[in-house]
Amino acid sequence: MNSVTGEEERLESVLPLVKKYGAAVVAISNDETGISQDPDVRFAVAKKIVERAADHGIPPATSSSIRW
């Protein structure tokens, strides 16, 4: 299993593979600045990951998509 983060490079490289192969990944709520101690920032990063996954046609919490 692989992981996806809020880092742009990671989103762009991992999400197309998740969609193409139906791969399962773990979403980690960090971005280019690291893992924030602020829960609002971490929520914003998690929301970004979910939205970007949806842009690729990946629904949240299904057997072939991102695991929360």
C-alpha positions, -999 to 999 in steps of 0.1 A, spaced: 0 0 0 12 35 -8 4 69 6 -7 102 -7 -2 136 9 -12 171 2 21 178 -16 14 188 -52 41 165 -66 27 136 -46 -9 143 -56 0 145 -93 20 113 -93 -1 91 -71 -38 99 -78 -37 90 -115 -23 56 -105 -50 51 -79 -76 58 -105 -60 37 -132 -53 6 -111 -79 9 -84 -51 10 -58 -57 16 -21 -37 44 -5 -34 60 29 -40 98 30 -16 116 52 -25 151 61 7 169 55 19 192 27 51 209 16 54 225 50 52 192 69 25 181 94 9 211 111 1 211 148 -30 232 139 -60 209 134 -76 235 110 -45 233 87 -45 195 88 -82 195 80 -76 218 51 -49 195 37 -72 165 41 -100 183 23 -76 192 -5 -66 155 -9 -103 145 -10 -112 172 -35 -82 164 -58 -91 127 -56 -126 135 -66 -112 155 -96 -96 123 -107 -129 104 -103 -119 87 -70 -146 86 -44 -136 86 -8 -137 55 14 -145 28 -12 -127 -5 -15 -106 8 -44 -98 43 -33 -84 64 -5 -86 49 30 -94 72 59 
